[in-house]
Structure formats: structure tokens, C-alpha cells
Amino acid sequence: MPEIPAAKVRVTRYDVSCLPEDDINARAFTLTVEWRGGDRWAVMDGPFALDANGVQDYEPRSSAREDDWLATHRFDEQTALELARRAAQKMTVNGWTVADALAAREKRHA
């Protein structure tokens, strides 16, 4: 019987948010950084990918992604994480900013 090798662990997604993970609004105010193969990562807000300027663009299905689109929406891991950290601070959901969500949290926990 062959020896079973040790399991390998690979990180393929990060959650990035300025809100604590137990906050009621955290899910809405969370971006993801997702591995897309090789050394390429995408910064995602639901179905939208962010470009280097933090501008959202609907991510087309893989067979429809052109090279120029990929060049502006794929990053190395550290660049993607830094872009997500900056974008997370500027998120607005249904007219609420991160600051609004944090203030509401303080009120709930006062």
C-alpha cells in the first residue's frame, strides 16, 4: 500500500475589512483578495473586480476575459492586499461609509 503524503495547505482567499468580523455589517463591508492562478490575485467586491485605482468592473466569465482586462485587474499577492486595504477604507454600502458603520457599532455597544 502506498504511503499517503502529508496534506498541503494553500491560501487562496483573504477577507479584507475595516470592521470587526463579528460586526453585523462586516460582510457587506468586506472585500476579498482571491487567487487566480500562478502568481495572480484579484481584489473582489462580490462579482466586481477592482482595478489598480480601486474602480469596480464586473468580472467577465473566464472565457471572455481579454488580456488587456486581465492586465488591469490582476496583481501579485502583496499589491492586491495593499489595494484591498486602501479600498476597504473607502467602501460605501447603500449610502453608508465605513465611518458610519463603525459609529453605528459604537452606538450598539455603548
N, CA, C and O atoms as a GROMACS GRO file, in nm:
protein
  440
    1MET      N    1   0.085  -0.117   0.000
    1MET     CA    2   0.000   0.000   0.000
    1MET      C    3   0.090   0.124   0.000
    1MET      O    4   0.186   0.129   0.077
    2PRO      N    5   0.061   0.225  -0.086
    2PRO     CA    6   0.148   0.344  -0.092
    2PRO      C    7   0.133   0.431   0.032
    2PRO      O    8   0.027   0.437   0.094
    3GLU      N    9   0.241   0.496   0.065
    3GLU     CA   10   0.238   0.588   0.178
    3GLU      C   11   0.162   0.715   0.137
    3GLU      O   12   0.185   0.769   0.029
    4ILE      N   13   0.075   0.761   0.222
    4ILE     CA   14  -0.003   0.882   0.193
    4ILE      C   15   0.078   1.003   0.238
    4ILE      O   16   0.120   1.010   0.354
    5PRO      N   17   0.102   1.097   0.146
    5PRO     CA   18   0.182   1.214   0.183
    5PRO      C   19   0.104   1.308   0.275
    5PRO      O   20  -0.018   1.300   0.286
    6ALA      N   21   0.177   1.394   0.341
    6ALA     CA   22   0.114   1.496   0.426
    6ALA      C   23   0.029   1.588   0.340
    6ALA      O   24   0.064   1.618   0.225
    7ALA      N   25  -0.081   1.633   0.394
    7ALA     CA   26  -0.169   1.725   0.322
    7ALA      C   27  -0.100   1.860   0.305
    7ALA      O   28  -0.025   1.905   0.392
    8LYS      N   29  -0.125   1.924   0.193
    8LYS     CA   30  -0.069   2.056   0.166
    8LYS      C   31  -0.177   2.160   0.190
    8LYS      O   32  -0.295   2.136   0.166
    9VAL      N   33  -0.135   2.275   0.238
    9VAL     CA   34  -0.228   2.385   0.264
    9VAL      C   35  -0.186   2.503   0.176
    9VAL      O   36  -0.068   2.539   0.170
   10ARG      N   37  -0.284   2.561   0.110
   10ARG     CA   38  -0.256   2.676   0.024
   10ARG      C   39  -0.362   2.782   0.051
   10ARG      O   40  -0.482   2.752   0.052
   11VAL      N   41  -0.319   2.904   0.073
   11VAL     CA   42  -0.412   3.016   0.091
   11VAL      C   43  -0.458   3.060  -0.047
   11VAL      O   44  -0.376   3.087  -0.135
   12THR      N   45  -0.591   3.066  -0.066
   12THR     CA   46  -0.645   3.109  -0.195
   12THR      C   47  -0.738   3.228  -0.183
   12THR      O   48  -0.789   3.278  -0.283
   13ARG      N   49  -0.761   3.275  -0.060
   13ARG     CA   50  -0.852   3.388  -0.041
   13ARG      C   51  -0.823   3.456   0.093
   13ARG      O   52  -0.797   3.392   0.194
   14TYR      N   53  -0.830   3.588   0.090
   14TYR     CA   54  -0.822   3.670   0.210
   14TYR      C   55  -0.948   3.754   0.218
   14TYR      O   56  -1.000   3.798   0.116
   15ASP      N   57  -0.998   3.777   0.338
   15ASP     CA   58  -1.105   3.873   0.362
   15ASP      C   59  -1.040   4.000   0.415
   15ASP      O   60  -0.954   3.994   0.504
   16VAL      N   61  -1.080   4.116   0.362
   16VAL     CA   62  -1.020   4.242   0.400
   16VAL      C   63  -1.132   4.339   0.436
   16VAL      O   64  -1.218   4.370   0.353
   17SER      N   65  -1.132   4.388   0.561
   17SER     CA   66  -1.237   4.477   0.608
   17SER      C   67  -1.185   4.567   0.717
   17SER      O   68  -1.091   4.532   0.789
   18CYS      N   69  -1.245   4.683   0.730
   18CYS     CA   70  -1.213   4.774   0.840
   18CYS      C   71  -1.305   4.751   0.960
   18CYS      O   72  -1.284   4.810   1.066
   19LEU      N   73  -1.405   4.666   0.943
   19LEU     CA   74  -1.497   4.636   1.053
   19LEU      C   75  -1.456   4.506   1.120
   19LEU      O   76  -1.403   4.416   1.055
   20PRO      N   77  -1.480   4.494   1.250
   20PRO     CA   78  -1.452   4.367   1.317
   20PRO      C   79  -1.536   4.256   1.254
   20PRO      O   80  -1.649   4.280   1.210
   21GLU      N   81  -1.482   4.136   1.250
   21GLU     CA   82  -1.552   4.027   1.182
   21GLU      C   83  -1.685   3.990   1.248
   21GLU      O   84  -1.769   3.928   1.182
   22ASP      N   85  -1.706   4.025   1.374
   22ASP     CA   86  -1.833   3.994   1.438
   22ASP      C   87  -1.936   4.106   1.424
   22ASP      O   88  -2.046   4.095   1.477
   23ASP      N   89  -1.902   4.213   1.351
   23ASP     CA   90  -1.996   4.323   1.332
   23ASP      C   91  -2.106   4.283   1.236
   23ASP      O   92  -2.081   4.212   1.138
   24ILE      N   93  -2.227   4.327   1.263
   24ILE     CA   94  -2.342   4.293   1.181
   24ILE      C   95  -2.324   4.338   1.035
   24ILE      O   96  -2.382   4.278   0.944
   25ASN      N   97  -2.246   4.443   1.013
   25ASN     CA   98  -2.225   4.497   0.878
   25ASN      C   99  -2.095   4.450   0.812
   25ASN      O  100  -2.065   4.490   0.700
   26ALA      N  101  -2.020   4.366   0.879
   26ALA     CA  102  -1.888   4.326   0.829
   26ALA      C  103  -1.895   4.261   0.692
   26ALA      O  104  -1.813   4.290   0.605
   27ARG      N  105  -1.991   4.175   0.671
   27ARG     CA  106  -1.999   4.104   0.542
   27ARG      C  107  -2.014   4.202   0.426
   27ARG      O  108  -1.949   4.186   0.323
   28ALA      N  109  -2.099   4.302   0.442
   28ALA     CA  110  -2.120   4.400   0.335
   28ALA      C  111  -1.998   4.487   0.312
   28ALA      O  112  -1.976   4.536   0.201
   29PHE      N  113  -1.919   4.508   0.416
   29PHE     CA  114  -1.802   4.594   0.407
   29PHE      C  115  -1.673   4.513   0.397
   29PHE      O  116  -1.568   4.558   0.443
   30THR      N  117  -1.679   4.397   0.337
   30THR     CA  118  -1.561   4.313   0.323
   30THR      C  119  -1.529   4.289   0.176
   30THR      O  120  -1.615   4.247   0.098
   31LEU      N  121  -1.406   4.316   0.139
   31LEU     CA  122  -1.355   4.281   0.007
   31LEU      C  123  -1.282   4.148   0.020
   31LEU      O  124  -1.243   4.109   0.130
   32THR      N  125  -1.264   4.080  -0.090
   32THR     CA  126  -1.184   3.958  -0.089
   32THR      C  127  -1.068   3.973  -0.187
   32THR      O  128  -1.080   4.038  -0.291
   33VAL      N  129  -0.957   3.913  -0.152
   33VAL     CA  130  -0.842   3.901  -0.241
   33VAL      C  131  -0.835   3.753  -0.273
   33VAL      O  132  -0.813   3.671  -0.184
   34GLU      N  133  -0.853   3.720  -0.400
   34GLU     CA  134  -0.867   3.580  -0.442
   34GLU      C  135  -0.760   3.540  -0.542
   34GLU      O  136  -0.731   3.612  -0.638
   35TRP      N  137  -0.702   3.424  -0.517
   35TRP     CA  138  -0.600   3.370  -0.605
   35TRP      C  139  -0.663   3.331  -0.738
   35TRP      O  140  -0.770   3.269  -0.742
   36ARG      N  141  -0.597   3.369  -0.847
   36ARG     CA  142  -0.650   3.338  -0.980
   36ARG      C  143  -0.554   3.253  -1.063
   36ARG      O  144  -0.567   3.244  -1.185
   37GLY      N  145  -0.459   3.192  -0.997
   37GLY     CA  146  -0.364   3.104  -1.066
   37GLY      C  147  -0.228   3.170  -1.079
   37GLY      O  148  -0.216   3.292  -1.087
   38GLY      N  149  -0.126   3.085  -1.081
   38GLY     CA  150   0.010   3.137  -1.090
   38GLY      C  151   0.037   3.231  -0.975
   38GLY      O  152   0.014   3.196  -0.859
   39ASP      N  153   0.087   3.349  -1.006
   39ASP     CA  154   0.111   3.448  -0.901
   39ASP      C  155   0.013   3.565  -0.914
   39ASP      O  156   0.044   3.677  -0.873
   40ARG      N  157  -0.103   3.540  -0.971
   40ARG     CA  158  -0.201   3.646  -0.996
   40ARG      C  159  -0.318   3.640  -0.898
   40ARG      O  160  -0.372   3.533  -0.870
   41TRP      N  161  -0.355   3.757  -0.847
   41TRP     CA  162  -0.461   3.772  -0.749
   41TRP      C  163  -0.557   3.881  -0.795
   41TRP      O  164  -0.518   3.976  -0.863
   42ALA      N  165  -0.684   3.866  -0.757
   42ALA     CA  166  -0.787   3.965  -0.789
   42ALA      C  167  -0.842   4.023  -0.659
   42ALA      O  168  -0.854   3.952  -0.558
   43VAL      N  169  -0.876   4.151  -0.661
   43VAL     CA  170  -0.944   4.215  -0.549
   43VAL      C  171  -1.091   4.222  -0.588
   43VAL      O  172  -1.128   4.285  -0.687
   44MET      N  173  -1.176   4.157  -0.507
   44MET     CA  174  -1.316   4.141  -0.544
   44MET      C  175  -1.410   4.206  -0.442
   44MET      O  176  -1.386   4.204  -0.321
   45ASP      N  177  -1.517   4.263  -0.495
   45ASP     CA  178  -1.630   4.312  -0.416
   45ASP      C  179  -1.751   4.243  -0.477
   45ASP      O  180  -1.814   4.295  -0.568
   46GLY      N  181  -1.782   4.125  -0.424
   46GLY     CA  182  -1.887   4.043  -0.486
   46GLY      C  183  -1.843   4.004  -0.627
   46GLY      O  184  -1.734   3.949  -0.644
   47PRO      N  185  -1.926   4.031  -0.729
   47PRO     CA  186  -1.890   3.993  -0.866
   47PRO      C  187  -1.802   4.097  -0.937
   47PRO      O  188  -1.771   4.082  -1.055
   48PHE      N  189  -1.762   4.202  -0.865
   48PHE     CA  190  -1.686   4.310  -0.924
   48PHE      C  191  -1.539   4.300  -0.888
   48PHE      O  192  -1.504   4.279  -0.772
   49ALA      N  193  -1.453   4.315  -0.987
   49ALA     CA  194  -1.308   4.318  -0.965
   49ALA      C  195  -1.264   4.464  -0.962
   49ALA      O  196  -1.316   4.546  -1.037
   50LEU      N  197  -1.169   4.495  -0.876
   50LEU     CA  198  -1.115   4.630  -0.869
   50LEU      C  199  -0.990   4.641  -0.954
   50LEU      O  200  -0.910   4.548  -0.961
   51ASP      N  201  -0.974   4.757  -1.020
   51ASP     CA  202  -0.851   4.781  -1.093
   51ASP      C  203  -0.752   4.850  -0.999
   51ASP      O  204  -0.780   4.865  -0.880
   52ALA      N  205  -0.637   4.890  -1.050
   52ALA     CA  206  -0.533   4.948  -0.965
   52ALA      C  207  -0.576   5.079  -0.900
   52ALA      O  208  -0.516   5.121  -0.801
   53ASN      N  209  -0.678   5.145  -0.955
   53ASN     CA  210  -0.728   5.269  -0.897
   53ASN      C  211  -0.845   5.246  -0.803
   53ASN      O  212  -0.903   5.341  -0.751
   54GLY      N  213  -0.881   5.119  -0.780
   54GLY     CA  214  -0.992   5.087  -0.692
   54GLY      C  215  -1.128   5.097  -0.759
   54GLY      O  216  -1.230   5.092  -0.691
   55VAL      N  217  -1.130   5.112  -0.891
   55VAL     CA  218  -1.255   5.122  -0.965
   55VAL      C  219  -1.309   4.982  -0.991
   55VAL      O  220  -1.237   4.894  -1.036
   56GLN      N  221  -1.438   4.964  -0.961
   56GLN     CA  222  -1.502   4.834  -0.979
   56GLN      C  223  -1.540   4.812  -1.126
   56GLN      O  224  -1.581   4.904  -1.196
   57ASP      N  225  -1.526   4.687  -1.169
   57ASP     CA  226  -1.566   4.646  -1.303
   57ASP      C  227  -1.619   4.504  -1.291
   57ASP      O  228  -1.555   4.419  -1.228
   58TYR      N  229  -1.734   4.478  -1.351
   58TYR     CA  230  -1.789   4.343  -1.346
   58TYR      C  231  -1.687   4.246  -1.406
   58TYR      O  232  -1.636   4.269  -1.516
   59GLU      N  233  -1.658   4.137  -1.334
   59GLU     CA  234  -1.561   4.040  -1.384
   59GLU      C  235  -1.628   3.947  -1.484
   59GLU      O  236  -1.717   3.870  -1.446
   60PRO      N  237  -1.587   3.952  -1.611
   60PRO     CA  238  -1.647   3.863  -1.710
   60PRO      C  239  -1.610   3.717  -1.683
   60PRO      O  240  -1.513   3.688  -1.614
   61ARG      N  241  -1.688   3.626  -1.738
   61ARG     CA  242  -1.654   3.484  -1.724
   61ARG      C  243  -1.516   3.462  -1.784
   61ARG      O  244  -1.472   3.538  -1.870
   62SER      N  245  -1.449   3.359  -1.740
   62SER     CA  246  -1.308   3.339  -1.775
   62SER      C  247  -1.284   3.334  -1.925
   62SER      O  248  -1.182   3.383  -1.972
   63SER      N  249  -1.376   3.276  -2.002
   63SER     CA  250  -1.354   3.266  -2.147
   63SER      C  251  -1.371   3.400  -2.217
   63SER      O  252  -1.333   3.414  -2.334
   64ALA      N  253  -1.426   3.500  -2.148
   64ALA     CA  254  -1.448   3.631  -2.210
   64ALA      C  255  -1.348   3.736  -2.161
   64ALA      O  256  -1.356   3.852  -2.203
   65ARG      N  257  -1.255   3.698  -2.076
   65ARG     CA  258  -1.159   3.796  -2.024
   65ARG      C  259  -1.047   3.817  -2.126
   65ARG      O  260  -0.977   3.723  -2.165
   66GLU      N  261  -1.033   3.941  -2.168
   66GLU     CA  262  -0.928   3.977  -2.263
   66GLU      C  263  -0.798   4.005  -2.188
   66GLU      O  264  -0.800   4.038  -2.069
   67ASP      N  265  -0.686   3.994  -2.258
   67ASP     CA  266  -0.556   4.018  -2.196
   67ASP      C  267  -0.544   4.158  -2.137
   67ASP      O  268  -0.484   4.175  -2.031
   68ASP      N  269  -0.600   4.260  -2.205
   68ASP     CA  270  -0.589   4.396  -2.152
   68ASP      C  271  -0.672   4.411  -2.024
   68ASP      O  272  -0.632   4.484  -1.934
   69TRP      N  273  -0.786   4.342  -2.015
   69TRP     CA  274  -0.865   4.346  -1.892
   69TRP      C  275  -0.788   4.278  -1.779
   69TRP      O  276  -0.782   4.330  -1.668
   70LEU      N  277  -0.731   4.163  -1.808
   70LEU     CA  278  -0.654   4.091  -1.706
   70LEU      C  279  -0.534   4.173  -1.658
   70LEU      O  280  -0.501   4.171  -1.539
   71ALA      N  281  -0.471   4.244  -1.748
   71ALA     CA  282  -0.354   4.324  -1.712
   71ALA      C  283  -0.388   4.434  -1.613
   71ALA      O  284  -0.302   4.477  -1.536
   72THR      N  285  -0.513   4.481  -1.613
   72THR     CA  286  -0.552   4.590  -1.523
   72THR      C  287  -0.628   4.542  -1.399
   72THR      O  288  -0.658   4.622  -1.311
   73HIS      N  289  -0.658   4.413  -1.393
   73HIS     CA  290  -0.737   4.360  -1.281
   73HIS      C  291  -0.672   4.242  -1.210
   73HIS      O  292  -0.737   4.176  -1.129
   74ARG      N  293  -0.547   4.214  -1.238
   74ARG     CA  294  -0.472   4.107  -1.172
   74ARG      C  295  -0.343   4.163  -1.119
   74ARG      O  296  -0.278   4.246  -1.183
   75PHE      N  297  -0.305   4.116  -0.999
   75PHE     CA  298  -0.190   4.172  -0.931
   75PHE      C  299  -0.112   4.061  -0.862
   75PHE      O  300  -0.161   3.949  -0.847
   76ASP      N  301   0.010   4.094  -0.822
   76ASP     CA  302   0.081   4.000  -0.735
   76ASP      C  303   0.012   4.007  -0.598
   76ASP      O  304  -0.064   4.101  -0.572
   77GLU      N  305   0.037   3.911  -0.514
   77GLU     CA  306  -0.034   3.898  -0.387
   77GLU      C  307  -0.022   4.023  -0.298
   77GLU      O  308  -0.123   4.072  -0.248
   78GLN      N  309   0.098   4.074  -0.280
   78GLN     CA  310   0.116   4.190  -0.191
   78GLN      C  311   0.050   4.316  -0.246
   78GLN      O  312  -0.007   4.395  -0.170
   79THR      N  313   0.057   4.336  -0.377
   79THR     CA  314  -0.009   4.451  -0.438
   79THR      C  315  -0.160   4.441  -0.421
   79THR      O  316  -0.226   4.540  -0.390
   80ALA      N  317  -0.215   4.322  -0.442
   80ALA     CA  318  -0.360   4.302  -0.427
   80ALA      C  319  -0.403   4.328  -0.283
   80ALA      O  320  -0.506   4.392  -0.260
   81LEU      N  321  -0.326   4.281  -0.187
   81LEU     CA  322  -0.361   4.303  -0.046
   81LEU      C  323  -0.356   4.452  -0.011
   81LEU      O  324  -0.443   4.501   0.060
   82GLU      N  325  -0.256   4.523  -0.059
   82GLU     CA  326  -0.246   4.666  -0.032
   82GLU      C  327  -0.360   4.742  -0.098
   82GLU      O  328  -0.419   4.832  -0.036
   83LEU      N  329  -0.393   4.709  -0.222
   83LEU     CA  330  -0.506   4.771  -0.290
   83LEU      C  331  -0.636   4.747  -0.213
   83LEU      O  332  -0.716   4.838  -0.197
   84ALA      N  333  -0.655   4.624  -0.165
   84ALA     CA  334  -0.776   4.591  -0.089
   84ALA      C  335  -0.781   4.667   0.043
   84ALA      O  336  -0.888   4.714   0.082
   85ARG      N  337  -0.668   4.682   0.111
   85ARG     CA  338  -0.665   4.758   0.237
   85ARG      C  339  -0.707   4.903   0.213
   85ARG      O  340  -0.786   4.958   0.290
   86ARG      N  341  -0.654   4.964   0.107
   86ARG     CA  342  -0.690   5.103   0.076
   86ARG      C  343  -0.837   5.114   0.037
   86ARG      O  344  -0.907   5.204   0.083
   87ALA      N  345  -0.883   5.024  -0.047
   87ALA     CA  346  -1.022   5.028  -0.094
   87ALA      C  347  -1.120   5.001   0.019
   87ALA      O  348  -1.229   5.059   0.022
   88ALA      N  349  -1.084   4.915   0.113
   88ALA     CA  350  -1.173   4.882   0.225
   88ALA      C  351  -1.203   5.006   0.309
   88ALA      O  352  -1.313   5.018   0.363
   89GLN      N  353  -1.109   5.097   0.320
   89GLN     CA  354  -1.130   5.220   0.397
   89GLN      C  355  -1.228   5.313   0.330
   89GLN      O  356  -1.288   5.398   0.396
   90LYS      N  357  -1.246   5.300   0.200
   90LYS     CA  358  -1.330   5.392   0.122
   90LYS      C  359  -1.464   5.332   0.083
   90LYS      O  360  -1.539   5.393   0.006
   91MET      N  361  -1.495   5.214   0.133
   91MET     CA  362  -1.619   5.148   0.090
   91MET      C  363  -1.743   5.226   0.134
   91MET      O  364  -1.747   5.288   0.240
   92THR      N  365  -1.843   5.221   0.047
   92THR     CA  366  -1.975   5.276   0.075
   92THR      C  367  -2.076   5.171   0.036
   92THR      O  368  -2.072   5.118  -0.075
   93VAL      N  369  -2.167   5.140   0.127
   93VAL     CA  370  -2.270   5.040   0.103
   93VAL      C  371  -2.406   5.103   0.134
   93VAL      O  372  -2.432   5.144   0.247
   94ASN      N  373  -2.490   5.111   0.033
   94ASN     CA  374  -2.624   5.171   0.049
   94ASN      C  375  -2.616   5.310   0.113
   94ASN      O  376  -2.699   5.344   0.198
   95GLY      N  377  -2.517   5.387   0.072
   95GLY     CA  378  -2.502   5.523   0.123
   95GLY      C  379  -2.426   5.533   0.254
   95GLY      O  380  -2.397   5.643   0.300
   96TRP      N  381  -2.395   5.420   0.315
   96TRP     CA  382  -2.321   5.417   0.442
   96TRP      C  383  -2.172   5.404   0.413
   96TRP      O  384  -2.130   5.323   0.331
   97THR      N  385  -2.094   5.484   0.481
   97THR     CA  386  -1.949   5.472   0.472
   97THR      C  387  -1.899   5.379   0.582
   97THR      O  388  -1.975   5.339   0.670
   98VAL      N  389  -1.773   5.346   0.578
   98VAL     CA  390  -1.712   5.266   0.684
   98VAL      C  391  -1.725   5.341   0.816
   98VAL      O  392  -1.753   5.281   0.920
   99ALA      N  393  -1.703   5.473   0.813
   99ALA     CA  394  -1.715   5.552   0.935
   99ALA      C  395  -1.857   5.544   0.992
   99ALA      O  396  -1.874   5.535   1.114
  100ASP      N  397  -1.959   5.548   0.905
  100ASP     CA  398  -2.098   5.535   0.951
  100ASP      C  399  -2.120   5.400   1.018
  100ASP      O  400  -2.182   5.392   1.124
  101ALA      N  401  -2.068   5.293   0.956
  101ALA     CA  402  -2.086   5.159   1.012
  101ALA      C  403  -2.016   5.146   1.147
  101ALA      O  404  -2.067   5.082   1.239
  102LEU      N  405  -1.897   5.206   1.158
  102LEU     CA  406  -1.825   5.200   1.286
  102LEU      C  407  -1.896   5.282   1.393
  102LEU      O  408  -1.901   5.241   1.509
  103ALA      N  409  -1.952   5.396   1.355
  103ALA     CA  410  -2.027   5.477   1.452
  103ALA      C  411  -2.152   5.404   1.499
  103ALA      O  412  -2.186   5.409   1.617
  104ALA      N  413  -2.218   5.335   1.408
  104ALA     CA  414  -2.337   5.256   1.446
  104ALA      C  415  -2.297   5.144   1.541
  104ALA      O  416  -2.370   5.112   1.635
  105ARG      N  417  -2.182   5.086   1.516
  105ARG     CA  418  -2.132   4.980   1.605
  105ARG      C  419  -2.110   5.035   1.745
  105ARG      O  420  -2.150   4.973   1.844
  106GLU      N  421  -2.047   5.152   1.754
  106GLU     CA  422  -2.022   5.213   1.885
  106GLU      C  423  -2.154   5.238   1.959
  106GLU      O  424  -2.163   5.215   2.080
  107LYS      N  425  -2.254   5.284   1.886
  107LYS     CA  426  -2.386   5.308   1.949
  107LYS      C  427  -2.446   5.179   2.001
  107LYS      O  428  -2.501   5.176   2.111
  108ARG      N  429  -2.435   5.072   1.923
  108ARG     CA  430  -2.492   4.943   1.964
  108ARG      C  431  -2.421   4.888   2.087
  108ARG      O  432  -2.482   4.818   2.169
  109HIS      N  433  -2.292   4.919   2.101
  109HIS     CA  434  -2.215   4.863   2.211
  109HIS      C  435  -2.194   4.962   2.326
  109HIS      O  436  -2.116   4.935   2.418
  110ALA      N  437  -2.264   5.074   2.321
  110ALA     CA  438  -2.250   5.175   2.428
  110ALA      C  439  -2.332   5.137   2.549
  110ALA      O  440  -2.332   5.209   2.648
   0.00000   0.00000   0.00000
